[in-house]
Amino acid sequence: MESLEEQRKAFSKQKFLATPLSGLIAWLLVGISGLCFNDTITVWVLFIATGSIVYLALFISKFTGENFLDKTKPKNAFDGLFMFTVVQAVLVYAIAIPFFLTDYTSLPLSIGVLTGTMWLPFSWIIKHWVGIFHAVVRTLLIVALWYIFPESRFVAIPFAIVMIYVITMVILTRRKP
C-alpha cells in the first residue's frame, strides 16, 4: 500500500479539468438564462445547473482522460477527500435556500461563494496556489458584483464565475505537478 504522501503525489498528477469545465458550463447556462429569461426561470436554471455539476463532471471526465468512474484505478485516499469536498459544496444549499427564500437575488451570491470553498482543500492537496486563487478571487468578485450590480446579479455573477473558471483551467493546464 502506498504511503499517504505517495497517494497525494499520484492524485496531484491528474489534469483536474472535468470538474472546472463542468462548473464553467453550469454557470455559463445560468448567465445566459439571466440574459434571456426572467428571474423565475433563471432561479430554476441555477438550481438545476449547479446541482448537476458533479454529474456533468462524471460525464466529461471520460473525455478528459480523468474517468472518475474507472473501477480499475488504484484506490487513493485523496479521491475520497475530494469527494468529501463535493459533498461539502452540496451541503451549503442548507444555507443558500433559506437565504434565497428571504431574497431570491441572493442565490448567485450564496451558491457562488459557498460552492467555491471546495477549492481551498483542493489547493492544499495538490500543493498549488490555484485553488486559493480560485476561492479567494471568486469570493471577492462575487461579493463586489452583488453590491455593484443589484439589478444584474443573475448575469454579472455567473459570467464572473465563468471567467474565474477559464483562468483556473489555464493555470491547471500550465502547472507542473
MOCOR-V131885 format. One record per backbone hydrogen bond with DSSP energy under -1.0 kcal/mol. CO is the residue of the C=O (numbers start at 1). NH is the residue of the N-H. E is the energy in kcal/mol with one decimal. If there is no record, write none. Layout:
CO_NH_E ; CO_NH_E
This chain:
3_7_-2.3 ; 4_8_-2.4 ; 5_9_-2.3 ; 6_10_-2.3 ; 7_11_-2.8 ; 8_12_-2.5 ; 11_14_-1.6 ; 17_21_-2.3 ; 18_22_-2.2 ; 19_23_-2.5 ; 20_24_-2.7 ; 21_25_-2.3 ; 22_26_-2.4 ; 23_27_-2.7 ; 24_28_-2.3 ; 25_29_-2.2 ; 26_30_-1.8 ; 27_31_-2.5 ; 28_32_-2.6 ; 29_33_-2.4 ; 30_34_-2.5 ; 31_35_-1.5 ; 32_36_-2.1 ; 33_37_-3.3 ; 38_42_-2.2 ; 39_43_-2.5 ; 40_44_-1.5 ; 41_45_-2.5 ; 42_46_-2.8 ; 43_47_-2.5 ; 44_48_-2.8 ; 45_49_-3.2 ; 46_50_-2.4 ; 47_51_-1.7 ; 52_56_-2.8 ; 53_57_-2.6 ; 54_58_-1.9 ; 55_59_-1.7 ; 56_60_-3.1 ; 57_61_-2.4 ; 59_62_-1.3 ; 60_63_-1.9 ; 60_64_-1.3 ; 61_67_-3.1 ; 67_70_-1.9 ; 76_80_-1.2 ; 77_81_-2.0 ; 78_82_-2.4 ; 79_83_-2.0 ; 80_84_-1.7 ; 81_85_-1.6 ; 82_86_-1.6 ; 83_87_-2.3 ; 84_88_-2.4 ; 85_89_-2.0 ; 86_90_-1.7 ; 87_91_-2.5 ; 88_92_-1.1 ; 90_93_-1.7 ; 91_94_-2.0 ; 92_95_-1.8 ; 92_96_-2.2 ; 93_97_-2.8 ; 95_99_-1.5 ; 96_100_-2.6 ; 97_101_-2.3 ; 99_103_-2.7 ; 103_106_-2.4 ; 104_107_-1.4 ; 106_110_-3.1 ; 107_111_-2.5 ; 108_112_-1.4 ; 109_113_-2.5 ; 110_114_-2.3 ; 111_115_-2.1 ; 115_118_-1.0 ; 116_119_-1.6 ; 117_120_-1.5 ; 118_122_-1.1 ; 119_123_-2.0 ; 120_124_-1.7 ; 121_125_-2.5 ; 122_126_-2.4 ; 123_128_-1.7 ; 129_133_-2.7 ; 130_134_-2.7 ; 131_135_-2.7 ; 132_136_-2.7 ; 133_137_-2.5 ; 134_138_-2.0 ; 135_139_-2.1 ; 136_140_-2.6 ; 137_141_-2.7 ; 138_142_-2.5 ; 139_143_-2.5 ; 140_144_-2.4 ; 141_145_-2.8 ; 142_146_-2.3 ; 143_147_-1.5 ; 144_148_-2.7 ; 145_149_-2.6 ; 149_152_-1.4 ; 152_155_-1.7 ; 152_156_-3.0 ; 155_159_-2.1 ; 156_160_-1.9 ; 157_161_-2.4 ; 158_162_-2.3 ; 159_163_-2.1 ; 160_164_-2.2 ; 161_165_-2.5 ; 162_166_-2.3 ; 163_167_-2.3 ; 164_168_-2.7 ; 165_169_-2.7 ; 166_170_-2.1 ; 167_171_-2.4 ; 168_172_-2.8 ; 169_173_-2.3 ; 170_174_-1.3 ; 171_175_-1.2
